[in-house]
């Protein structure tokens, strides 16, 4: 195996591959944003295959499968030596409804809750220090960003975590957190369908030397090239995507038309539509890496090319034309300077 090239993740001191393994789906079902039943053995094999293929980081969260994702990650990484183990990133601040996990999650910033969460994550992951600990969503329990961000900074000082960041935070909250202590990383949603981050948070991060790892670059599987209307209609009831607007008419038709427009680009590069979709996100200034999920080893093979794929000016122009023509998604249609 030839190691993939890496980029500095902001000022965290970590250098990461352009793609990382996303462990949301492998958490399984039984909660409001679950993906339906998963085969844990296949999930373990998928993670190991990604790492053996050259990926050097895994991103999970305590809420994924109500802790189950972290447990599966721990199983997958147990066979690797400390020198070969990838970086482990996880998140805090999202708790299930205590009465029904299928009800909306609670976004909690209370310091005592975060401290309890980090201990639980360390235990499930079977590690002594988390490489990157991220506040999953802005708190809605009345805790100011300054308070929960200081708590995360304290965890670094205490040696519980190596670096800290936030996910799903806008520039107003990033400014407030930065005033307390440097925001090491941001994890925003970013894909050919959801392009809004390119207008605000990506430039903010580039200006502040904040590393960026984008999530859902294949729009939760929709941009893999393997979806059609029939497959969407067959999604199980406990798969959250069945309720998502991007998987429902009229957006679904526009998104599938966009996928078809990506096929010639993929063919020119002898790769998959999914790899093109991920590489497009990586073409934006400020994006360090992309989190890409898989539930089986062969799914990893479907996007691993994105770690090295460079889209040219003509490719980016063809993508922007397709976005304009299909009307899919929202936000800027190409990186700055790609004209």
NORURNOR-V930138 format. One record per residue. N is the residue number from 0. OMEGA is omega in degrees with one decimal (999 if undefined). D_LAST is the distance of its C-alpha to the last C-alpha in whole Angstrom. Layout:
n->{N,N}
omega->{OMEGA,OMEGA}
d_last->{D_LAST,D_LAST}
This chain:
n->{0,1,2,3,4,5,6,7,8,9,10,11,12,13,14,15,16,17,18,19,20,21,22,23,24,25,26,27,28,29,30,31,32,33,34,35,36,37,38,39,40,41,42,43,44,45,46,47,48,49,50,51,52,53,54,55,56,57,58,59,60,61,62,63,64,65,66,67,68,69,70,71,72,73,74,75,76,77,78,79,80,81,82,83,84,85,86,87,88,89,90,91,92,93,94,95,96,97,98,99,100,101,102,103,104,105,106,107,108,109,110,111,112,113,114,115,116,117,118,119,120,121,122,123,124,125,126,127,128,129,130,131,132,133,134,135,136,137,138,139,140,141,142,143,144,145,146,147,148,149,150,151,152,153,154,155,156,157,158,159,160,161,162,163,164,165,166,167,168,169,170,171,172,173,174,175,176,177,178,179,180,181,182,183,184,185,186,187,188,189,190,191,192,193,194,195,196,197,198,199,200,201,202,203,204,205,206,207,208,209,210,211,212,213,214,215,216,217,218,219,220,221,222,223,224,225,226,227,228,229,230,231,232,233,234,235,236,237,238,239,240,241,242,243,244,245,246,247,248,249,250,251,252,253,254,255,256,257,258,259,260,261,262,263,264,265,266,267,268,269,270,271,272,273,274,275,276,277,278,279,280,281,282,283,284,285,286,287,288,289,290,291,292,293,294,295,296,297,298,299,300,301,302,303,304,305,306,307,308,309,310,311,312,313,314,315,316,317,318,319,320,321,322,323,324,325,326,327,328,329,330,331,332,333,334,335,336,337,338}
omega->{175.2,-178.0,175.5,172.6,-178.0,174.5,177.8,177.4,-176.0,179.1,-177.0,-174.7,178.2,173.5,-172.4,174.2,-175.8,175.1,175.2,-178.9,177.6,-171.7,177.6,-173.2,-174.8,173.8,177.6,-176.1,177.0,176.0,-166.0,178.6,177.2,-178.0,-176.2,-177.1,178.2,174.6,-175.5,-179.9,177.1,178.5,178.2,179.5,180.0,179.9,-179.3,179.5,178.4,-179.1,179.6,178.0,176.0,179.2,-175.1,173.6,178.9,-179.7,178.9,177.3,-179.2,-175.9,-176.4,-177.5,179.7,178.5,-174.5,179.0,179.4,179.1,178.5,176.1,179.6,178.2,-176.4,-174.1,-176.2,-176.3,-179.0,174.8,179.0,-178.9,-176.3,-177.1,176.7,171.8,178.6,178.4,174.5,-170.7,179.3,171.5,176.7,-178.0,178.5,171.8,-174.6,-178.3,-176.2,-177.7,176.6,173.6,-178.6,177.4,174.1,179.6,-167.6,178.7,-178.9,-176.5,-179.6,178.4,-179.9,-179.7,176.3,-179.6,-177.3,178.1,179.3,179.6,177.2,-179.9,-179.1,-177.9,178.4,-179.8,-178.4,180.0,176.5,-176.3,176.8,-179.7,-171.4,171.3,-166.9,178.7,174.1,-176.8,175.5,179.4,179.5,179.4,178.8,179.1,-179.5,-177.6,-177.7,176.7,176.5,177.7,178.0,176.9,178.5,179.6,174.8,-179.6,-178.3,177.5,178.6,-178.2,-179.3,-178.3,-178.7,179.4,178.7,177.3,176.0,177.9,178.0,-174.2,178.9,178.1,176.6,177.4,-178.4,178.0,-179.2,178.7,178.9,-178.3,-171.8,175.0,-173.8,-176.7,171.0,174.5,177.9,169.3,-179.8,178.9,175.4,178.8,179.3,-172.3,-170.7,-177.0,-178.0,-176.8,-174.7,-171.2,178.2,175.3,178.3,-177.8,178.1,-178.8,-175.5,-178.7,176.9,178.6,-179.0,171.1,-174.3,177.4,-176.7,179.5,174.8,179.1,176.1,175.7,-175.4,-176.8,179.3,-174.5,-177.7,-179.3,166.2,-175.5,-178.9,179.8,177.6,-179.0,-177.2,179.0,179.9,-175.8,-178.9,171.3,-173.3,-177.0,179.0,-179.3,-174.6,-174.1,-178.8,179.5,-176.4,176.0,8.0,-177.2,-178.1,-177.8,178.1,-179.6,178.5,174.9,175.6,177.7,179.6,179.2,178.9,-174.2,177.8,177.9,178.4,-179.1,179.5,-178.1,-179.3,-178.7,-177.1,174.4,179.3,178.9,176.8,-179.8,179.3,-179.6,177.7,178.8,-178.1,179.3,-177.4,176.1,178.6,179.4,-179.5,-177.2,179.9,177.4,-177.0,-176.4,174.8,177.4,178.4,-178.8,-178.0,175.7,174.5,179.7,-179.5,-178.7,-173.5,178.5,-178.7,179.5,-176.5,-175.0,176.5,177.4,179.9,-180.0,179.8,177.2,-177.9,177.1,178.7,177.5,-178.6,175.9,179.1,177.5,178.5,-175.1,-176.3,-175.9,-178.5,170.6,-174.3,179.5,-179.8,-173.4,176.8,178.6,175.5,179.0,-178.1,-179.5,999}
d_last->{36,33,32,28,26,26,25,27,27,27,30,32,33,32,30,28,27,23,25,29,31,32,35,35,36,39,41,42,43,46,44,41,38,40,38,42,44,43,45,45,46,42,41,42,41,38,37,39,37,34,36,37,34,32,31,33,33,34,33,36,38,41,41,39,43,45,45,45,41,42,45,44,41,44,46,43,43,46,47,44,46,44,42,41,40,37,36,37,35,37,37,39,40,40,44,45,47,51,52,50,47,45,45,42,42,43,40,43,42,46,46,49,47,45,47,49,46,45,48,48,45,46,49,47,45,48,46,47,44,41,37,35,37,35,36,35,34,35,39,41,44,44,43,41,38,40,43,41,38,41,43,40,40,44,44,42,45,47,46,45,41,39,36,35,32,31,30,29,29,27,26,30,32,30,30,34,34,33,35,38,36,33,31,31,28,27,27,25,24,20,19,17,20,21,17,19,19,16,16,20,21,19,18,22,22,20,22,25,25,26,25,23,24,23,25,25,22,24,25,28,28,27,24,26,26,30,31,32,34,37,36,35,38,40,39,42,43,43,39,37,34,37,36,33,31,28,31,32,32,30,27,28,28,24,24,25,23,20,22,23,19,19,22,20,18,20,23,20,21,24,24,24,22,23,22,18,19,20,17,14,16,17,13,13,14,18,19,22,23,23,27,27,31,33,37,38,37,35,33,32,31,29,26,27,25,22,23,22,19,16,13,11,7,9,11,8,7,11,12,10,12,15,15,15,17,20,20,20,20,19,16,13,11,8,8,8,6,4,0}
